[in-house]
């Protein structure tokens, strides 16, 4: 069984047939993590980091 760690964020799956809302752990600045929707199995990387280079 998974352990919920606080603080958390929520991600909503964007697949048209799913739209599941699930919690993910809030990460430190600059870190990313890949998660899988528990309902349909779609993979997401969060948080999205915008690479703006001047």
Backbone as ProteinMPNN parsed JSONL, in Angstrom:
{"seq_chain_A": "XXXXXXXXXXXXXXXXXXXXXXXXXXXXXXXXXXXXXXXXXXXXXXXXXXXXXX", "coords_chain_A": {"N_chain_A": [[0.839, -1.177, 0.0], [0.494, 2.252, -0.757], [2.133, 5.084, 0.697], [1.022, 8.172, 1.796], [2.538, 11.261, 1.481], [2.962, 14.38, 2.946], [3.713, 17.816, 2.144], [1.299, 17.817, -0.565], [0.572, 17.785, -4.12], [-1.876, 18.041, -6.724], [-2.676, 16.231, -9.67], [-4.397, 16.242, -12.711], [-5.47, 13.849, -14.926], [-5.184, 14.03, -18.444], [-6.306, 12.526, -20.412], [-8.988, 11.841, -22.588], [-10.97, 9.949, -21.898], [-10.548, 9.52, -19.221], [-9.695, 11.564, -17.028], [-8.989, 11.498, -14.334], [-8.25, 12.625, -11.032], [-5.394, 12.843, -9.16], [-3.167, 12.583, -6.317], [0.151, 13.855, -5.869], [3.493, 13.943, -4.563], [4.817, 16.98, -3.307], [7.656, 18.357, -4.701], [11.152, 19.267, -4.163], [12.559, 22.428, -5.196], [13.525, 22.576, -8.607], [13.607, 19.845, -9.064], [12.272, 16.969, -10.738], [9.733, 14.481, -11.326], [8.578, 11.333, -12.536], [5.295, 10.199, -12.916], [2.509, 7.9, -12.781], [-0.769, 7.66, -13.97], [-3.187, 6.392, -11.813], [-5.549, 5.339, -12.724], [-5.693, 5.003, -15.606], [-3.102, 4.565, -16.504], [-1.497, 6.393, -17.878], [1.519, 8.222, -18.423], [3.175, 10.88, -16.697], [5.298, 13.742, -16.339], [6.25, 15.72, -13.725], [7.055, 18.628, -11.716], [6.237, 20.571, -14.618], [8.933, 21.985, -16.257], [9.802, 25.001, -17.574], [11.995, 25.658, -20.109], [13.503, 28.398, -20.666], [15.704, 30.073, -22.496], [17.748, 32.844, -22.782]], "CA_chain_A": [[0.0, 0.0, 0.0], [1.274, 3.482, -0.86], [2.096, 5.99, 1.835], [0.827, 9.556, 1.392], [3.495, 12.16, 2.113], [2.514, 15.77, 2.856], [2.617, 18.39, 1.366], [1.028, 17.179, -1.845], [-0.054, 18.505, -5.22], [-2.805, 17.177, -7.454], [-2.568, 16.211, -11.123], [-5.572, 15.685, -13.383], [-5.148, 13.162, -16.173], [-5.775, 14.749, -19.571], [-6.893, 11.596, -21.378], [-10.414, 12.165, -22.722], [-11.819, 8.978, -21.227], [-10.13, 9.297, -17.839], [-9.868, 12.78, -16.222], [-8.767, 11.164, -12.919], [-7.468, 13.558, -10.234], [-4.642, 12.079, -8.168], [-2.189, 13.353, -5.566], [1.573, 13.567, -5.99], [4.269, 14.618, -3.527], [5.451, 18.241, -3.688], [9.093, 18.147, -4.779], [12.026, 20.413, -3.945], [12.768, 23.231, -6.402], [14.468, 22.067, -9.592], [13.502, 18.399, -9.227], [11.109, 16.454, -11.447], [9.459, 13.069, -11.101], [7.598, 10.739, -13.441], [4.209, 9.511, -12.22], [1.587, 7.17, -13.636], [-2.163, 7.777, -13.555], [-3.628, 5.118, -11.239], [-6.761, 4.878, -13.385], [-5.51, 4.557, -16.983], [-1.712, 4.211, -16.767], [-0.79, 7.439, -18.635], [2.701, 8.725, -17.727], [3.342, 12.327, -16.631], [6.462, 14.264, -15.637], [5.849, 16.935, -13.025], [6.349, 19.723, -12.364], [6.779, 20.934, -15.926], [9.925, 23.054, -16.152], [9.942, 25.747, -18.827], [13.383, 25.993, -20.423], [13.595, 29.657, -21.41], [17.089, 30.515, -22.569], [17.847, 34.142, -23.449]], "C_chain_A": [[0.885, 1.242, 0.0], [1.093, 4.341, 0.379], [1.951, 7.407, 1.289], [1.778, 10.436, 2.189], [2.993, 13.579, 1.907], [3.713, 16.684, 2.778], [2.473, 17.708, 0.008], [0.481, 18.175, -2.855], [-1.029, 17.544, -5.855], [-2.564, 17.335, -8.949], [-3.856, 15.626, -11.669], [-5.114, 15.091, -14.697], [-5.866, 13.871, -17.32], [-6.34, 13.815, -20.646], [-8.397, 11.786, -21.398], [-11.338, 11.195, -21.995], [-11.525, 8.806, -19.757], [-10.46, 10.498, -16.948], [-9.728, 12.539, -14.728], [-7.908, 12.236, -12.245], [-6.738, 12.739, -9.172], [-3.551, 12.928, -7.549], [-0.773, 12.884, -5.87], [2.303, 14.371, -4.921], [4.856, 15.907, -4.078], [6.961, 18.052, -3.607], [9.859, 19.425, -4.47], [12.197, 21.155, -5.27], [13.817, 22.601, -7.303], [14.411, 20.568, -9.817], [12.224, 18.049, -9.971], [10.948, 14.977, -11.13], [8.44, 12.596, -12.122], [6.575, 9.992, -12.602], [3.302, 8.853, -13.247], [0.178, 7.341, -13.087], [-2.635, 6.429, -13.024], [-4.847, 4.526, -11.948], [-6.488, 4.288, -14.767], [-4.071, 4.202, -17.339], [-0.928, 5.223, -17.586], [0.36, 7.984, -17.783], [2.761, 10.248, -17.806], [4.635, 12.644, -15.913], [6.016, 15.571, -15.008], [6.971, 17.401, -12.129], [6.994, 20.032, -13.7], [7.725, 22.107, -15.736], [10.066, 23.702, -17.524], [11.391, 26.141, -19.025], [13.425, 27.226, -21.303], [15.033, 30.123, -21.356], [17.142, 31.808, -23.356], [19.089, 34.214, -24.32]], "O_chain_A": [[1.91, 1.277, 0.681], [0.043, 4.326, 1.022], [2.702, 7.795, 0.395], [1.82, 10.367, 3.418], [2.63, 13.943, 0.788], [4.734, 16.312, 3.356], [3.416, 17.1, -0.498], [-0.003, 19.251, -2.503], [-1.009, 16.351, -5.553], [-2.284, 18.432, -9.433], [-4.356, 14.627, -11.151], [-4.446, 15.756, -15.489], [-7.023, 14.267, -17.18], [-6.803, 14.284, -21.685], [-9.022, 11.884, -20.343], [-12.398, 11.602, -21.522], [-12.193, 8.013, -19.093], [-11.424, 10.442, -16.184], [-10.286, 13.291, -13.929], [-6.935, 12.704, -12.836], [-7.364, 12.032, -8.383], [-3.063, 13.876, -8.165], [-0.522, 11.701, -6.097], [1.781, 15.372, -4.429], [5.347, 15.925, -5.207], [7.486, 17.639, -2.573], [9.302, 20.523, -4.508], [12.001, 20.577, -6.339], [14.863, 22.149, -6.837], [15.112, 20.06, -10.693], [11.215, 18.744, -9.852], [11.896, 14.307, -10.72], [7.553, 13.347, -12.527], [6.932, 9.245, -11.691], [3.321, 9.2, -14.427], [-0.049, 7.187, -11.887], [-2.499, 5.418, -13.713], [-5.143, 3.342, -11.789], [-6.98, 3.205, -15.085], [-3.838, 3.592, -18.383], [0.21, 4.944, -17.962], [0.207, 8.186, -16.578], [2.442, 10.839, -18.838], [5.039, 11.927, -14.997], [5.463, 16.435, -15.689], [7.818, 16.573, -11.795], [8.183, 19.777, -13.888], [7.36, 23.111, -15.124], [10.403, 23.041, -18.506], [11.958, 26.871, -18.212], [13.389, 27.127, -22.529], [15.528, 30.52, -20.301], [16.637, 31.872, -24.477], [19.336, 35.236, -24.96]]}, "name": "protein", "num_of_chains": 1, "seq": "XXXXXXXXXXXXXXXXXXXXXXXXXXXXXXXXXXXXXXXXXXXXXXXXXXXXXX"}
